Amino acid sequence: MVVNGFVNVVISNIERRYGLTSTETGTVASCYDIASVLCLIPISYFGGLGCKPRYLGIGVFIMGVGSLVFALPHFTSGSYDYGGENDGLLCDVSVNGTETCTSGPNLQNYRFVFFLGQLLHGAGATPLYTLGVTYLDENLPLRSSSMYIGIFYAFAIVGPAIGYLAGGAFLDIYVDFNSVDSSSVKITPDSPRWVGAWWVGFLITAALAFIVAFPLGGFPTSLPGSSQYRQEREKEVYKRKTEETPKETEQKGIKSKLLMIWNSVKVLLTNPTFMFLNLAAACEGNILAGFATFTPKFIEAQFSLQSSMAAQFVGYAAIPAGGGGTFLGGYLVKKFNLRVRGIIRLCLGVTIPCVFFCLVFLVHCDNVPFAGVNIKYGEHPSNATLRFLGEFETSRCNNDCDCAVDNYMPVCGIDNVMYYSPCHAGCRISDTQKDPEVYNNCSCVTHDTNVKQEYMATEGKCKGACNLLPLFMPIFALVMLCTFTASMPALSATLRCVPQQERSFALGIQWIIARCLGSIPGPILFGKIIDLTCLLWQKKCTEDGSCFFYDNKQMSYNLLAVSLCGKTLSSVFFLLALLLYKQSSSDTDSVEKSPADDKNTNKLSIKNNTNSVDTLTTSVNDEIFMTNSRGDVNDNRPNPLVKNNVNSDLDSKNNYSESKYITDDGEYVTEM
């Protein structure tokens, strides 16, 4: 969904605008999945018994309302105050007073509005990924359903990717462009004080959701021809010792619907393949949710990029890797006609290489020298070792300047050291006619006194010499490609290893497990480990605000540890799901064919000729042979999908052979 793309891309701007920490914005992202968990059981169970398209339409409408709520803080929090032009930012030794607390309005409470917006997003999206998937699976042929579900999930990935690209473009527009003349704004997107128009995308998605909701709710409960597809799917249900199902319990009229739900839960929780697929989904969900939320922020901090540019880089990687990987997974299942075992092998085969691709987080950029944070005042970067100094320090060179810490406006000195503000650099003169603004008479900036300098510091952060982004992005795209290639086949295996009548409920259970153990704690965990790498916090009286400066090396190592653990556990769970899988009794005699034998699979031939008329007319059932490409007989049992009223009243004067078979799309074809 585009909503997820917009939420993730504006995280750093929301932190800056409302003084939030990464842990708090991670909680905002997690609210989406919290709502999903709360709504999953009633929606997946009762929605599975009712009209699925109607639930889908209502869900999309609720998502539109959530987008409006998420954009609401922009219209109620007033104009953004970025500090003004040189408002107390220069060193003034004539000022001699005690700094007072001027924190302004407490905007941090707007996090609760963001919580509500994301809760509505999650509640509205719940039917899409449970009822929507089962609606496709029930109304499409067995061999084609994986590809179409893959297309569905590919668009679910392309949507956020578009959100990254469009959201990044909106961030280049000033946040209050609707109420303030942009030409009067004295800061640019390069400034760490810049906040872009983060709210525009949510208004667009709200409008689109309202447009789509009503026609989506008008689809029928079942599409024509869906009954025969449901019969074919029953062959791959996980084999149980007892064949009694909650549906049979309902037919006996012994238990209530509450008991039916409990029986359904027992059926699913005692299915080991289903449960290990759920645990693998939880590991994948933890990593995906964390990456989706904080990858733009990570790239912004590591490679010293604007937030808009970082978001667009993620979008460029997400479209081919996420969308292509999701579609590729569905295509491979269809191309090779994979059964449950083959599907899980595919998931395992793409997850194991992903463990090694996660080593991309060893690629990191060194921090720029920051006076008072990782280098002492007066030290030159070429002669000093960067290390965290603890509390933010000042020096004798700026002690008399009475610098305020609530005005963060970093400048880069000609000594390649970054300073908190012009005041902390000891600068007394500014030239506002230059772009970027330049400063002179800076007492803290180390320089050659024998050489006359045109300026001593410039506005903005120092640019690092790191050029590792072209190395990082392709490998990170491979991580995403492998992850999304496994996602759709894993879902297909989940649907096929549970009874037909339990599939909507099974997806609901899977969502609960995957979100409670994965995508709910994921953004919070990632936000916390990013906060732990913060070296300089925004100060608001007695409270900390957002982070100004991170330890790049430690941030990379933290993300490496989390991603390696998640991918390793995911591989182990896929392996256990494969080892513990048992086929249904109705399918134990059928052989899982190799890709080389797959070209003529599922071909049902009925050979009728004049020499076999007597046999055919006296048989109770027609003899049906399942043949593969070598002509071997695999099964001679009557197939329930082929009608047994084959016309055996053949003209004895004509010798001919008639073949009937089921195509990949479920069509009956007769060959003469």
N, C-alpha and C positions, 0 to 999 in steps of 0.2 A: 504493500500500500504506500501511496505517496505520503501519507501522514507520518509513517515511521521515518521516511527519509527526511522530512522537514524537521521533525522533533530532534533527530540525532545531529543534524547539521547546524542547528542553532544553539546547541548546548553551551558552547563557550560564550556566545553572545548573551544568553540568558544569565549565565553566571556573572558576567561583567555588569549587566544592566541591573540585576536585582541582588547582587552580593551573595550569591549562593556558592557552596562548595561542590566539588565533584561528587561527593557522597550524596548530597541532597539532590543534585540533578540526576544521579544514578537512580535514586528512589523515584524520581519523576518518571523515568523510563520504565521502571519496574511496575509502576501502577497499572500499566497496560496489561501485564500478565496477571497481576493480582485480580483484576476484574474478570479476566478470562477464567481463572480458576473458580471464582465464586459463581460464575454463570454457566460453567461447562456442564455440570450434571443435569440441571433442569433443561437446558437448551438441547443438549445432545440426546437426552433420553426422550423427552416429550416431543422435541422437534423431529426425532426419528420416527415417531408414531403419527405425526401430523403432516401438514403440507410444508415441505422444506422450503420451497421458494418464498412462501409468505414470511417465514422466519428470516430468510436472507434479506428481503426487502426492508423489514423492520430494523434489522441490524445495521444496514448501510445508512438508514435515516439517523439512527442514534450516533453513528460515527460522525455524521455531519454536525450534529449538535455539539459533540465533543470538540470538534475543530473550532467552532465559534467560541466555546468556553475557553479553550486554550489561548486564543488571541485576545481575550477580554482584558488582561492586565495592561496591555498597551494603551487602551482607551481610558483606563481609570487611574493610572499611576502618574499622570502628568508628563511634562516634557523631560527629556533626558538632559541632565546637567553634567557635562564632561569636564568642568573645572574652569572654563573661561580662558581668555587669552592672557597668559602671563599673570594670572590672578594669584599673587603670592608665591610664584614659582622661582623668582630671581632672588639672589642673595642680597639682603639689605641689612647691613650692620647697624644702621641707625635704629632699627626696631629692637626693642628690648622689653620683652614681655613673656608671660607664660602662655603656652599653647592651651587653648580651650577646645573642648570637644564640640565639634560641629558636624555630627554624623548625618543630619538631615532626617527625612522620613525613613521609617523602617520598612524597606521594600521586601525584606526577606519573607514576610508573611504571605507574599503572593505565591509562594511555593505551593500553598494549599489549593489555589486556583488551578495551578498546573497539575496537581494531583487529580483534581476532579476531572479536568479535561482528558487526561490519560485514562482514567477509570472508564469514562464514557467511550473512548476509543476502543478499549479492550472489550467492553461489554458488546459493542456493536460489531466488532470483528469476530467474535466467537462463532456465530453461525457459519461464517465464510469458510473456516478451516475445519469444521466438523461436518455440518450438514451439507455444505457446498461440495466437499470432496466425495462424500458418500452418494450424493445426488448424481455426480458424474460417474462414479463407479457402478452404480446400479443401472444406469441408462446407456451404457456403452459396452461393446463386446469385450470379452476378457483380454484379448491380446492387444486391443487398441486403447483400453482405458488408461494404461500406464502412460502412454504418450500424451493423451489429452490432459490427464492430471498433471503431467510434466509441464504442458503448456500453461495450465492454470498457475502453477507455482512459479513458472518462469516470469509470468506477468506480475506475480506477487513480489518478485525480486526486482524486475525492471522498474516497478512503481517507485520503491524507495530510491533506486539509482537515479531516476528522473528527479526525485525530490532532492537528492544531493546536488545535482547540477543546477536545477532551478533555484533551490535554496541558496546555493553559493552565489548565484547571480543577484539574488535579492539582498544578500549581505553587503554587496557593494553600494547599495542605496542607503542613505542615512535613515536611521530609525524613525525620526519624526518628520519625514519629508512631506507628510500630509498636513502638517501644522506649522512647519518652520521652513523658511526660505533656505534651501540647501546651499545657496551661494554665500550665506552668512556664516556657515559652519567652517571653523578654522582648522579642523582636523581632517585627516584623510584615512582611508581604510588601512594604511600602513601603521597608523597610530595605535598603541595598545589601549587607548581610551575609546576607540571607535566601536559603536554598536550599529549593526546594520538593521535593515527592515525585516526582522525575523518573523513578523506576524503576518505578512502578506500571503505566504503560501497556505496558511490555515484557512483564510477566507476563500481561497480558490478551491481547496479540497472540500470545504463545506458546501459550496455551490455545486460541485460535481457530484457529491454524495446525494444531495437532494434530487438531482436530475435522474440519477441511476436507480434510486430506491424503488420508485413506483413501477416502472416496467419490469424490474427484476421480480417483484412480488407477484406478477401476473402469470408466471410460468405454471404449467400443470404439475400435479403431484408426481406423475410418472409419464415418461415419454413412450410413444408406441414402440413395441418390440422389446421392452425391458424385461419381461418375465422370463424369456429364454436365457438371457444373460445371467440372471440370478441363479438359475438351475446349474449352469456350468460352473459358477464360482463355488458351489457347495462341495466340489470334489477336493478342494485344497484346504479345507478347514482342519485345524489341528485335531489329531485323533485323541479321543478321550476314552477312559475305561467304561464310562456310562454314556449312553446316547441321549439321555433325557436332558432337555434344555429348558430354560425359563419359558420359552414359547409353549412347550408342551404342558408345562405346569399351568400356564394361563388357560389352555384349552380344557384342562381337567376342572378348572374352576375351584381349586382348593385354596389357593393363596391369593392374597391381595396384591395390588401393584407394588406396595412397599416390599413385600417378600420377593416379588419378581426382580426388583432392583437389586436386592441383596443376593439373590441367586446369580444374577448377571455378574455382579462383582466377584463372586466366588469363582465362577467359570473363567473369568479373565485373569484373576490374580493367581490361579493355579496353572496357568499356561506359561511355562518357563520361557518359551521363545518370545512371547508377547512381552513378558516382564523385562527381559534383557534388552529387547529392542527399545523399551521405554527408558531404561537406564542409559542406553547409548544416546537416545534423543535428548535426555537431560544434560549429558556432558556436552553434546553439540550445541544445545540451546544456551548453555552457560557461556560458551565461548562466542557464539554468534551474537548474542545480546550485548555482551561486553564490547566486542569489536565494533558492532554497528553503532553503539552509543558514543564510544570514545576514540575510535580511529581518527576522525577528523582532528580532534583535540591533540592526539598523539603526534600526528604529522605536523600540525601547526607548531607544537612546542619543539619537536626534534629538528625540524628543517627550517625554522624561522620563517614560516609562511604566513600570509594573511589567512584568516579563518575562511574567507570565501574561496580562496585558491585551494586550501587543504580539502574543503568539502568537494570541490570539483574533481580533484585527483581521486578521491574515494569513489565518486560517481563514475569516472572513466574506468576504474577497475571493476566496479560492481556490475555494470551492464554486461560486458562480455563474460566475466567470470561467474557472476551469480545467475544471470538469466540463462547463459549458455550452459552452465553446469547443470542447472535444474532440468532444462530440456534434454540435455545429453543423457542424464540418468534415465529419464522416461523412455528415450529412444532406444537405449541399449536393452532395456527390459523387453521392449516390443520386438526389436530386431532379432534377438536371440531367443525369444519366447521363453524367458526365464521363469522357472517355478520358484517357490519360496527359498529353497536351498541355494539356487543360482543367484537369486537377488541378494541374499545375505552375503554370499561370497563376493559379489560385486561391491557391496558396501565396505566389506573388510579390505578389499583390494585397493580402494581409493582412499581409505582412512589411514592405512599404515604409512604410505608415502607422505601424507600430510603432517605426520609427526616430525619428519625431518625438515619439511618446509617451514615449520614453526621456528627453526633456528634463524630465520630471517631477523628475529628481534635481537640477535647479536649485533646487527647493524645499527649503529647509533652515532649521533653527532655530539662532539664535545660542547659543553656549555661555553658561552662567551664569558669573559671575565666581568664580574659585577662587583664594583667597589662596595665594601661593607657586607657582602653576602658570601662570595667565594674567593675574594682577594682583598687584601688590606689596602687602604688608601695609600697612595704613593708608591706602591709596588708596580713594576712594569711586567706585563704578561710574559715577556721573554725570559724573565729572571725569577718568576714566581711559580709555585705549584698551586693549582686550583684546589680548594678544599672548603667544605662548609664551615663557616666561622661561628655558627650558633645563632645568637640573636643578631638582628640587623645593627650594624655599627655605624657610628659617625666618626669624625676626625677633627683634629685641631684646625684643619683648613676650612671647615664649615661650621664650627661650633658657634661662631658669632652671627651666623646667618639666620638663626631661628627658623629653620626649615620645617614645614608641616609635612607629616607623613600621610595625610589624607589626600594629598595631591600627587598621584603617581603619574609622572610624565618623563619617562626615561630618555636620556640623551647619550650619545656616543661621543666620547672624547677622541681627540686625535691620537691619543695613546692606545686606542682600541680597547678601552675599558668603558663599560656601561655604568651610568650613574642613575640613581633613583629619580632625580629631577635636576633641572638646571641649578636649583638652589643647593642641592647636595653635591653638585660638581663645583660649587663656589663661584658660579657665573654671575656677573653683575650687569652685563650688557647683552641685549638681544637685538637681532636684526630681523624684524618681521617681514621685510620685503623679499627676503630670500625664500625659496621653496626647495627643500625643507628649511625651516627656520634655523638660524645659526646663532651661536653665543660666543662671547669673548670675555676676557678678564676672569677666567675660571681658575681659581686658586688651587683646586684639587687635581686638576688635569696635569699630568706629567708631560713636559715638552722641552724642546731644546731652546734655551733662552737666547742663544746666539742667532737663531733664525726667526725672522718675523713671520708670524702666522696670520693668514687671512681670517681664520676663525679657530676656535679651540674646541668646540663641540657642536654637534648637529642634533636636531630633534629626531627622536626615534631610537629603536634598539639597534645595537651593533649587529651587523650581518656576519654570520659565521662563515668560515671557509669550507664548510661541509658540502660535498656534491654527491652524496650517496643516495639521494632520492631515486635516480634512475635504476639503481640496483635494488632498492627496497621494494618499489611498487610492483615490478613483474613477479617477484617471488611471493609477495603478499597476495597478488592476484591468483597465484597457483594454490595458495592456502584456501582462498575462497572458492576456487574452481572445484577442488577435491571435496570440500565440505558440502557444496550445493549439489554436486554430482551424486553424492550418497543420500541426500535428503529425500528425494522423491522415491527412489527404490526402497528405502527403509520404510516409508509410508505405505508403499504398495505391499511390502512383506507383512506389515501390521494388519492391513485389511484382509489379506489372504489367509492368515494363520488363525483367524477367529471365526466363529459361526456367522452366517449371513445376517441373522436377526440381531446380532450383537455389535455390528460394525460401527454404527453411529455411537453407541455407548462406549465401544472400545477406543475410538478416537477421543472421546471425552475423558476417559480414564488416562489415556496417554498424555493428553494435554495437561491434566492435573499433575501427573508425576513429572513430566518434562519441565513444567513451569515452576512447580514448588521446589524442585531440586536444581533447576537449570536457569531459565530466563528471568525468574524473579530475583534470585540472589546474584545473578551474573552482573548486571549493571552496577548494583550496590558494591559488589566485591571489586570490580574494576575501578569504580570511583574511589573506593577506599584506598586501594593500593596506589592509585595515582596521587591522592591527597598525601599519602605517606612520603612521597618524593618531593613535596613542596618545600622550597627553601625560603620563600618570602611570601607572607600572607598580607592581604589587605587589612589595614587596621581601621576599625570603626569603634572608637571609644574603647569599651571593654571587650568587644567581640571581634572575631576574625571574619573577614568577608571571603572573597574569592582569592585564588592563588595568582600571584604575579610572576613567579619564577620557579621552574622545576629543575630537578636534577635529572638530566637526560639519560645518563648512563644507568642510574638506578631504576628509572621508569622502564627502560627497555628490558632490564633483567627481571623486573617484576612481571611484566607481561609475558616474557619468555617462560617463566616458571608456571604461570597459570595455564598458558596455552599448551605446553608440553604435558602437564598433568591431565588436562581435559582430553586431549587427543589420544593419549595412551590408554586412559580408562575407556574411552569410546571404542577403541580397537579391541580391548579385552571383552567388552560386553557384546560386540558383534560376533566374536569368536564363540562365546558361550551360547548365544542364541542359535548359532549354526549347529553346534554339537548336540544341543538338546532338542532340536526340532524333530517331530515325528509326523508323518503324513496321515491324512484321514484314511479310514478303512476303504472308502470308495475310490481311493486313488493309489493304494499301495501297490497295485499290479502294474501301473503305468510307469514307464521308465523316463527319467529326466534325460532328454536328448542333448547331445552336444551341439554347438553351433553349426558344425559341418552337416549334421543330419536334420537341421531345422527347416530346410527349404520346403519340405513337403510334409511338415508335421500337421497333426489334426486332420489328416485326409481320411475320410470315411468312405470306403469303397464297397459297393454292393454289386457283385458280378452275377448277372442273370443271363443264361443262355438256354438253348433248347434242350441241352443234355441234362439240365438241372431243374427242369420245370416240375417234375414229380416231387423232387426233394423240397423245393420251395413251397409247393402247394400243401404238402403234408406237414410242414414244420409249424410248431406253435408260434415261433418267432423267426423272423428272417435272420440268417447268419450274417453278422456284421464283422468285418475284419478291420483292425487298426493296423495300417501299414506305414512303414517309414520309407526313406528314399532308397533303401536296399531291397525293399520288398519283403522284409521279415515280418512275421505275424507276431504282434505284441499282445493282442487282446482279442478274444472272440466273444466277448459278452455283449448282449444287446445294449446299445447306447441310448440313453433316455432322450437325447436330443433328436434322434432320427426316428421318424414315424415308422411303425412296423407294418403299415398297410401297403407295402410295396406291391405293385401290380405284378402278380405272378402268372396272370392269364396271358401268356405270351403266344404270339402267332408262330406255330411250329414250322411254318414255311419259311420264315426269315430267321437266320442266325445273326444275332447281334449281341453286343455287350453294352450294358448300361452302368455308368458310374455316377454315384451321387456323393457329394462331399460338401463340407462346411468350409467356407472361405474364412480368411482372417477377420472379416467384418461381420461374420455371423450369417451370411447369405447361403442359401441352398442352391447348388449348381449341379446340373445333370449333364454328363458327357456321354455321347453316343459313340 
